[in-house]
Amino acid sequence: MKLFHGSEIVEQPRSLVKGELTQNNLYLLLPGKVMAVSQMYARNHNVSVLDAMHKVYASNMYKELEQESTKRWHEGP
């Protein structure tokens, strides 16, 4: 199966089709996680979602989230 990623079409990793999450396909899950955390942060701190997204992407939490080996993607929203 082919997916649109950025400005190019890429072949979907076979491991995702099987239900495995790997470092190679983790990028498919991250935008939804970042949006959910950003919305919660924005609501709790009275900032815009865009400002919250900047905070999330600059955080140590995101650095851990983007590493599949930490399994942080499994926690939270």
MODELLER restraints for C-alpha pairs under 7 A, 6 or more apart:
rsr = mdl.restraints
at = mdl.atoms
rsr.add(forms.Gaussian(group=physical.xy_distance, feature=features.Distance(at['CA:1:A'], at['CA:11:A']), mean=6.06, stdev=0.5))
rsr.add(forms.Gaussian(group=physical.xy_distance, feature=features.Distance(at['CA:1:A'], at['CA:12:A']), mean=5.43, stdev=0.5))
rsr.add(forms.Gaussian(group=physical.xy_distance, feature=features.Distance(at['CA:2:A'], at['CA:9:A']), mean=6.44, stdev=0.5))
rsr.add(forms.Gaussian(group=physical.xy_distance, feature=features.Distance(at['CA:2:A'], at['CA:10:A']), mean=5.58, stdev=0.5))
rsr.add(forms.Gaussian(group=physical.xy_distance, feature=features.Distance(at['CA:2:A'], at['CA:11:A']), mean=4.45, stdev=0.5))
rsr.add(forms.Gaussian(group=physical.xy_distance, feature=features.Distance(at['CA:2:A'], at['CA:12:A']), mean=5.33, stdev=0.5))
rsr.add(forms.Gaussian(group=physical.xy_distance, feature=features.Distance(at['CA:3:A'], at['CA:9:A']), mean=5.57, stdev=0.5))
rsr.add(forms.Gaussian(group=physical.xy_distance, feature=features.Distance(at['CA:3:A'], at['CA:10:A']), mean=5.39, stdev=0.5))
rsr.add(forms.Gaussian(group=physical.xy_distance, feature=features.Distance(at['CA:3:A'], at['CA:11:A']), mean=6.17, stdev=0.5))
rsr.add(forms.Gaussian(group=physical.xy_distance, feature=features.Distance(at['CA:3:A'], at['CA:12:A']), mean=5.97, stdev=0.5))
rsr.add(forms.Gaussian(group=physical.xy_distance, feature=features.Distance(at['CA:4:A'], at['CA:10:A']), mean=6.22, stdev=0.5))
rsr.add(forms.Gaussian(group=physical.xy_distance, feature=features.Distance(at['CA:13:A'], at['CA:25:A']), mean=6.58, stdev=0.5))
rsr.add(forms.Gaussian(group=physical.xy_distance, feature=features.Distance(at['CA:15:A'], at['CA:21:A']), mean=6.85, stdev=0.5))
rsr.add(forms.Gaussian(group=physical.xy_distance, feature=features.Distance(at['CA:16:A'], at['CA:25:A']), mean=6.78, stdev=0.5))
rsr.add(forms.Gaussian(group=physical.xy_distance, feature=features.Distance(at['CA:22:A'], at['CA:68:A']), mean=6.20, stdev=0.5))
rsr.add(forms.Gaussian(group=physical.xy_distance, feature=features.Distance(at['CA:23:A'], at['CA:67:A']), mean=6.76, stdev=0.5))
rsr.add(forms.Gaussian(group=physical.xy_distance, feature=features.Distance(at['CA:23:A'], at['CA:68:A']), mean=5.21, stdev=0.5))
rsr.add(forms.Gaussian(group=physical.xy_distance, feature=features.Distance(at['CA:26:A'], at['CA:68:A']), mean=6.73, stdev=0.5))
rsr.add(forms.Gaussian(group=physical.xy_distance, feature=features.Distance(at['CA:33:A'], at['CA:77:A']), mean=6.39, stdev=0.5))
rsr.add(forms.Gaussian(group=physical.xy_distance, feature=features.Distance(at['CA:34:A'], at['CA:56:A']), mean=6.94, stdev=0.5))
rsr.add(forms.Gaussian(group=physical.xy_distance, feature=features.Distance(at['CA:36:A'], at['CA:77:A']), mean=6.17, stdev=0.5))
rsr.add(forms.Gaussian(group=physical.xy_distance, feature=features.Distance(at['CA:37:A'], at['CA:77:A']), mean=6.92, stdev=0.5))
rsr.add(forms.Gaussian(group=physical.xy_distance, feature=features.Distance(at['CA:38:A'], at['CA:49:A']), mean=5.91, stdev=0.5))
rsr.add(forms.Gaussian(group=physical.xy_distance, feature=features.Distance(at['CA:38:A'], at['CA:52:A']), mean=5.00, stdev=0.5))
rsr.add(forms.Gaussian(group=physical.xy_distance, feature=features.Distance(at['CA:38:A'], at['CA:53:A']), mean=5.15, stdev=0.5))
rsr.add(forms.Gaussian(group=physical.xy_distance, feature=features.Distance(at['CA:38:A'], at['CA:56:A']), mean=6.57, stdev=0.5))
rsr.add(forms.Gaussian(group=physical.xy_distance, feature=features.Distance(at['CA:39:A'], at['CA:49:A']), mean=5.75, stdev=0.5))
rsr.add(forms.Gaussian(group=physical.xy_distance, feature=features.Distance(at['CA:41:A'], at['CA:52:A']), mean=6.04, stdev=0.5))
rsr.add(forms.Gaussian(group=physical.xy_distance, feature=features.Distance(at['CA:42:A'], at['CA:48:A']), mean=5.60, stdev=0.5))
rsr.add(forms.Gaussian(group=physical.xy_distance, feature=features.Distance(at['CA:42:A'], at['CA:49:A']), mean=5.30, stdev=0.5))
rsr.add(forms.Gaussian(group=physical.xy_distance, feature=features.Distance(at['CA:42:A'], at['CA:52:A']), mean=5.44, stdev=0.5))
rsr.add(forms.Gaussian(group=physical.xy_distance, feature=features.Distance(at['CA:56:A'], at['CA:62:A']), mean=6.24, stdev=0.5))
rsr.add(forms.Gaussian(group=physical.xy_distance, feature=features.Distance(at['CA:64:A'], at['CA:70:A']), mean=6.34, stdev=0.5))
rsr.add(forms.Gaussian(group=physical.xy_distance, feature=features.Distance(at['CA:64:A'], at['CA:72:A']), mean=6.59, stdev=0.5))
rsr.add(forms.Gaussian(group=physical.xy_distance, feature=features.Distance(at['CA:65:A'], at['CA:72:A']), mean=5.06, stdev=0.5))
rsr.add(forms.Gaussian(group=physical.xy_distance, feature=features.Distance(at['CA:65:A'], at['CA:73:A']), mean=5.52, stdev=0.5))
